[in-house]
């Protein structure tokens, strides 16, 4: 899949991850990832990532839904509420007959 949408998704995921790693490193007092090198890194880390972080969630979600990708795949339909999660209930099975234990005759009481 060599489309523009795939390229955009790959780059945005990568640079959003790098930006998140940098922010976490600063917050935790750890070594951050290497600084941006070149115009491409500076654009993605200096313009795209901060802009994306500031977008309201509804706008982010709408943008994601407009892009082709795996998030748009349809999976199996969810089960209808009120039905068994495992499947139909098996018909009632007849219980095996257990032989009765023989009664022990009472011993006569001795007076």
mmCIF file of the C-alpha atoms, coordinates in Angstrom:
data_MODEL
# 
_entry.id   MODEL 
# 
loop_
_atom_site.group_PDB 
_atom_site.id 
_atom_site.type_symbol 
_atom_site.label_atom_id 
_atom_site.label_alt_id 
_atom_site.label_comp_id 
_atom_site.label_asym_id 
_atom_site.label_entity_id 
_atom_site.label_seq_id 
_atom_site.pdbx_PDB_ins_code 
_atom_site.Cartn_x 
_atom_site.Cartn_y 
_atom_site.Cartn_z 
_atom_site.occupancy 
_atom_site.B_iso_or_equiv 
_atom_site.pdbx_formal_charge 
_atom_site.auth_seq_id 
_atom_site.auth_comp_id 
_atom_site.auth_asym_id 
_atom_site.auth_atom_id 
_atom_site.pdbx_PDB_model_num 
ATOM 1   C CA . UNK A 1 1   ? 0.000   0.000   0.000  1.00 0.00 ? 1   UNK A CA 1 
ATOM 2   C CA . UNK A 1 2   ? 2.058   2.916   -1.256 1.00 0.00 ? 2   UNK A CA 1 
ATOM 3   C CA . UNK A 1 3   ? -0.609  5.591   -1.148 1.00 0.00 ? 3   UNK A CA 1 
ATOM 4   C CA . UNK A 1 4   ? -0.367  9.108   0.241  1.00 0.00 ? 4   UNK A CA 1 
ATOM 5   C CA . UNK A 1 5   ? -2.705  8.143   3.087  1.00 0.00 ? 5   UNK A CA 1 
ATOM 6   C CA . UNK A 1 6   ? -0.375  5.301   4.104  1.00 0.00 ? 6   UNK A CA 1 
ATOM 7   C CA . UNK A 1 7   ? 2.664   7.594   3.984  1.00 0.00 ? 7   UNK A CA 1 
ATOM 8   C CA . UNK A 1 8   ? 0.835   10.224  6.037  1.00 0.00 ? 8   UNK A CA 1 
ATOM 9   C CA . UNK A 1 9   ? -0.262  7.679   8.608  1.00 0.00 ? 9   UNK A CA 1 
ATOM 10  C CA . UNK A 1 10  ? 3.213   6.162   8.956  1.00 0.00 ? 10  UNK A CA 1 
ATOM 11  C CA . UNK A 1 11  ? 4.857   9.550   9.411  1.00 0.00 ? 11  UNK A CA 1 
ATOM 12  C CA . UNK A 1 12  ? 2.244   10.942  11.775 1.00 0.00 ? 12  UNK A CA 1 
ATOM 13  C CA . UNK A 1 13  ? 2.368   7.816   13.979 1.00 0.00 ? 13  UNK A CA 1 
ATOM 14  C CA . UNK A 1 14  ? 6.163   7.898   14.084 1.00 0.00 ? 14  UNK A CA 1 
ATOM 15  C CA . UNK A 1 15  ? 6.536   11.577  14.891 1.00 0.00 ? 15  UNK A CA 1 
ATOM 16  C CA . UNK A 1 16  ? 3.678   11.604  17.418 1.00 0.00 ? 16  UNK A CA 1 
ATOM 17  C CA . UNK A 1 17  ? 5.432   8.732   19.186 1.00 0.00 ? 17  UNK A CA 1 
ATOM 18  C CA . UNK A 1 18  ? 8.786   10.566  19.144 1.00 0.00 ? 18  UNK A CA 1 
ATOM 19  C CA . UNK A 1 19  ? 7.082   13.690  20.504 1.00 0.00 ? 19  UNK A CA 1 
ATOM 20  C CA . UNK A 1 20  ? 5.390   11.675  23.274 1.00 0.00 ? 20  UNK A CA 1 
ATOM 21  C CA . UNK A 1 21  ? 8.718   10.057  24.175 1.00 0.00 ? 21  UNK A CA 1 
ATOM 22  C CA . UNK A 1 22  ? 10.367  13.491  24.344 1.00 0.00 ? 22  UNK A CA 1 
ATOM 23  C CA . UNK A 1 23  ? 7.640   14.924  26.582 1.00 0.00 ? 23  UNK A CA 1 
ATOM 24  C CA . UNK A 1 24  ? 7.738   11.882  28.899 1.00 0.00 ? 24  UNK A CA 1 
ATOM 25  C CA . UNK A 1 25  ? 11.535  12.043  29.122 1.00 0.00 ? 25  UNK A CA 1 
ATOM 26  C CA . UNK A 1 26  ? 11.365  15.706  30.145 1.00 0.00 ? 26  UNK A CA 1 
ATOM 27  C CA . UNK A 1 27  ? 8.648   14.980  32.704 1.00 0.00 ? 27  UNK A CA 1 
ATOM 28  C CA . UNK A 1 28  ? 10.503  11.989  34.190 1.00 0.00 ? 28  UNK A CA 1 
ATOM 29  C CA . UNK A 1 29  ? 13.969  13.575  34.061 1.00 0.00 ? 29  UNK A CA 1 
ATOM 30  C CA . UNK A 1 30  ? 15.333  11.030  31.570 1.00 0.00 ? 30  UNK A CA 1 
ATOM 31  C CA . UNK A 1 31  ? 17.385  11.427  28.397 1.00 0.00 ? 31  UNK A CA 1 
ATOM 32  C CA . UNK A 1 32  ? 15.142  12.552  25.508 1.00 0.00 ? 32  UNK A CA 1 
ATOM 33  C CA . UNK A 1 33  ? 15.317  11.141  21.980 1.00 0.00 ? 33  UNK A CA 1 
ATOM 34  C CA . UNK A 1 34  ? 17.810  12.833  19.622 1.00 0.00 ? 34  UNK A CA 1 
ATOM 35  C CA . UNK A 1 35  ? 16.838  16.367  18.560 1.00 0.00 ? 35  UNK A CA 1 
ATOM 36  C CA . UNK A 1 36  ? 15.229  16.894  15.133 1.00 0.00 ? 36  UNK A CA 1 
ATOM 37  C CA . UNK A 1 37  ? 17.616  16.754  12.189 1.00 0.00 ? 37  UNK A CA 1 
ATOM 38  C CA . UNK A 1 38  ? 16.689  18.479  8.973  1.00 0.00 ? 38  UNK A CA 1 
ATOM 39  C CA . UNK A 1 39  ? 13.612  20.243  7.717  1.00 0.00 ? 39  UNK A CA 1 
ATOM 40  C CA . UNK A 1 40  ? 11.431  17.117  7.654  1.00 0.00 ? 40  UNK A CA 1 
ATOM 41  C CA . UNK A 1 41  ? 11.969  16.312  11.364 1.00 0.00 ? 41  UNK A CA 1 
ATOM 42  C CA . UNK A 1 42  ? 11.554  19.963  12.314 1.00 0.00 ? 42  UNK A CA 1 
ATOM 43  C CA . UNK A 1 43  ? 8.213   20.175  10.497 1.00 0.00 ? 43  UNK A CA 1 
ATOM 44  C CA . UNK A 1 44  ? 6.774   16.974  11.995 1.00 0.00 ? 44  UNK A CA 1 
ATOM 45  C CA . UNK A 1 45  ? 8.056   17.633  15.528 1.00 0.00 ? 45  UNK A CA 1 
ATOM 46  C CA . UNK A 1 46  ? 7.794   21.428  15.537 1.00 0.00 ? 46  UNK A CA 1 
ATOM 47  C CA . UNK A 1 47  ? 4.544   21.991  13.620 1.00 0.00 ? 47  UNK A CA 1 
ATOM 48  C CA . UNK A 1 48  ? 2.531   18.795  13.156 1.00 0.00 ? 48  UNK A CA 1 
ATOM 49  C CA . UNK A 1 49  ? 2.851   17.177  16.606 1.00 0.00 ? 49  UNK A CA 1 
ATOM 50  C CA . UNK A 1 50  ? 2.056   20.335  18.650 1.00 0.00 ? 50  UNK A CA 1 
ATOM 51  C CA . UNK A 1 51  ? -0.837  21.229  16.320 1.00 0.00 ? 51  UNK A CA 1 
ATOM 52  C CA . UNK A 1 52  ? -2.259  17.712  16.531 1.00 0.00 ? 52  UNK A CA 1 
ATOM 53  C CA . UNK A 1 53  ? -2.014  17.733  20.346 1.00 0.00 ? 53  UNK A CA 1 
ATOM 54  C CA . UNK A 1 54  ? -4.016  20.973  20.482 1.00 0.00 ? 54  UNK A CA 1 
ATOM 55  C CA . UNK A 1 55  ? -6.856  19.724  18.256 1.00 0.00 ? 55  UNK A CA 1 
ATOM 56  C CA . UNK A 1 56  ? -10.116 18.944  20.054 1.00 0.00 ? 56  UNK A CA 1 
ATOM 57  C CA . UNK A 1 57  ? -10.859 15.225  20.233 1.00 0.00 ? 57  UNK A CA 1 
ATOM 58  C CA . UNK A 1 58  ? -13.914 15.462  17.961 1.00 0.00 ? 58  UNK A CA 1 
ATOM 59  C CA . UNK A 1 59  ? -11.821 17.000  15.184 1.00 0.00 ? 59  UNK A CA 1 
ATOM 60  C CA . UNK A 1 60  ? -9.074  14.401  15.658 1.00 0.00 ? 60  UNK A CA 1 
ATOM 61  C CA . UNK A 1 61  ? -11.608 11.583  15.486 1.00 0.00 ? 61  UNK A CA 1 
ATOM 62  C CA . UNK A 1 62  ? -13.237 13.004  12.362 1.00 0.00 ? 62  UNK A CA 1 
ATOM 63  C CA . UNK A 1 63  ? -9.825  13.299  10.678 1.00 0.00 ? 63  UNK A CA 1 
ATOM 64  C CA . UNK A 1 64  ? -8.903  9.730   11.592 1.00 0.00 ? 64  UNK A CA 1 
ATOM 65  C CA . UNK A 1 65  ? -12.225 8.409   10.293 1.00 0.00 ? 65  UNK A CA 1 
ATOM 66  C CA . UNK A 1 66  ? -11.749 10.191  6.957  1.00 0.00 ? 66  UNK A CA 1 
ATOM 67  C CA . UNK A 1 67  ? -8.374  8.524   6.374  1.00 0.00 ? 67  UNK A CA 1 
ATOM 68  C CA . UNK A 1 68  ? -8.279  5.014   4.922  1.00 0.00 ? 68  UNK A CA 1 
ATOM 69  C CA . UNK A 1 69  ? -6.663  2.419   7.124  1.00 0.00 ? 69  UNK A CA 1 
ATOM 70  C CA . UNK A 1 70  ? -7.111  -0.538  9.424  1.00 0.00 ? 70  UNK A CA 1 
ATOM 71  C CA . UNK A 1 71  ? -9.299  1.463   11.818 1.00 0.00 ? 71  UNK A CA 1 
ATOM 72  C CA . UNK A 1 72  ? -12.030 1.342   9.168  1.00 0.00 ? 72  UNK A CA 1 
ATOM 73  C CA . UNK A 1 73  ? -12.086 -2.442  8.798  1.00 0.00 ? 73  UNK A CA 1 
ATOM 74  C CA . UNK A 1 74  ? -15.307 -4.091  9.740  1.00 0.00 ? 74  UNK A CA 1 
ATOM 75  C CA . UNK A 1 75  ? -15.073 -7.051  12.042 1.00 0.00 ? 75  UNK A CA 1 
ATOM 76  C CA . UNK A 1 76  ? -17.725 -9.542  13.048 1.00 0.00 ? 76  UNK A CA 1 
ATOM 77  C CA . UNK A 1 77  ? -21.027 -8.122  14.108 1.00 0.00 ? 77  UNK A CA 1 
ATOM 78  C CA . UNK A 1 78  ? -21.443 -7.737  17.863 1.00 0.00 ? 78  UNK A CA 1 
ATOM 79  C CA . UNK A 1 79  ? -23.895 -10.194 19.424 1.00 0.00 ? 79  UNK A CA 1 
ATOM 80  C CA . UNK A 1 80  ? -27.465 -9.096  19.853 1.00 0.00 ? 80  UNK A CA 1 
ATOM 81  C CA . UNK A 1 81  ? -28.146 -8.128  23.452 1.00 0.00 ? 81  UNK A CA 1 
ATOM 82  C CA . UNK A 1 82  ? -30.077 -10.687 25.440 1.00 0.00 ? 82  UNK A CA 1 
ATOM 83  C CA . UNK A 1 83  ? -28.640 -13.722 23.688 1.00 0.00 ? 83  UNK A CA 1 
ATOM 84  C CA . UNK A 1 84  ? -26.306 -16.243 25.248 1.00 0.00 ? 84  UNK A CA 1 
ATOM 85  C CA . UNK A 1 85  ? -22.641 -15.346 24.902 1.00 0.00 ? 85  UNK A CA 1 
ATOM 86  C CA . UNK A 1 86  ? -21.570 -18.930 24.209 1.00 0.00 ? 86  UNK A CA 1 
ATOM 87  C CA . UNK A 1 87  ? -24.293 -20.078 21.865 1.00 0.00 ? 87  UNK A CA 1 
ATOM 88  C CA . UNK A 1 88  ? -27.628 -21.816 21.885 1.00 0.00 ? 88  UNK A CA 1 
ATOM 89  C CA . UNK A 1 89  ? -28.484 -23.860 24.925 1.00 0.00 ? 89  UNK A CA 1 
ATOM 90  C CA . UNK A 1 90  ? -28.291 -27.618 24.364 1.00 0.00 ? 90  UNK A CA 1 
ATOM 91  C CA . UNK A 1 91  ? -31.559 -29.554 24.710 1.00 0.00 ? 91  UNK A CA 1 
ATOM 92  C CA . UNK A 1 92  ? -32.171 -31.119 28.087 1.00 0.00 ? 92  UNK A CA 1 
ATOM 93  C CA . UNK A 1 93  ? -30.289 -34.395 28.293 1.00 0.00 ? 93  UNK A CA 1 
ATOM 94  C CA . UNK A 1 94  ? -32.006 -37.298 30.058 1.00 0.00 ? 94  UNK A CA 1 
ATOM 95  C CA . UNK A 1 95  ? -30.297 -38.107 33.303 1.00 0.00 ? 95  UNK A CA 1 
ATOM 96  C CA . UNK A 1 96  ? -28.963 -41.656 33.646 1.00 0.00 ? 96  UNK A CA 1 
ATOM 97  C CA . UNK A 1 97  ? -30.962 -43.849 36.001 1.00 0.00 ? 97  UNK A CA 1 
ATOM 98  C CA . UNK A 1 98  ? -29.148 -44.585 39.216 1.00 0.00 ? 98  UNK A CA 1 
ATOM 99  C CA . UNK A 1 99  ? -30.056 -47.946 40.724 1.00 0.00 ? 99  UNK A CA 1 
ATOM 100 C CA . UNK A 1 100 ? -31.716 -47.667 44.092 1.00 0.00 ? 100 UNK A CA 1 
ATOM 101 C CA . UNK A 1 101 ? -29.729 -48.900 47.035 1.00 0.00 ? 101 UNK A CA 1 
ATOM 102 C CA . UNK A 1 102 ? -31.313 -51.955 48.574 1.00 0.00 ? 102 UNK A CA 1 
ATOM 103 C CA . UNK A 1 103 ? -33.025 -51.346 51.862 1.00 0.00 ? 103 UNK A CA 1 
ATOM 104 C CA . UNK A 1 104 ? -31.455 -53.096 54.796 1.00 0.00 ? 104 UNK A CA 1 
ATOM 105 C CA . UNK A 1 105 ? -34.061 -54.829 56.921 1.00 0.00 ? 105 UNK A CA 1 
ATOM 106 C CA . UNK A 1 106 ? -34.341 -53.507 60.409 1.00 0.00 ? 106 UNK A CA 1 
ATOM 107 C CA . UNK A 1 107 ? -32.959 -55.685 63.145 1.00 0.00 ? 107 UNK A CA 1 
ATOM 108 C CA . UNK A 1 108 ? -35.476 -56.701 65.756 1.00 0.00 ? 108 UNK A CA 1 
ATOM 109 C CA . UNK A 1 109 ? -35.189 -54.856 69.013 1.00 0.00 ? 109 UNK A CA 1 
ATOM 110 C CA . UNK A 1 110 ? -34.253 -57.031 71.929 1.00 0.00 ? 110 UNK A CA 1 
ATOM 111 C CA . UNK A 1 111 ? -36.181 -56.250 75.108 1.00 0.00 ? 111 UNK A CA 1 
# 
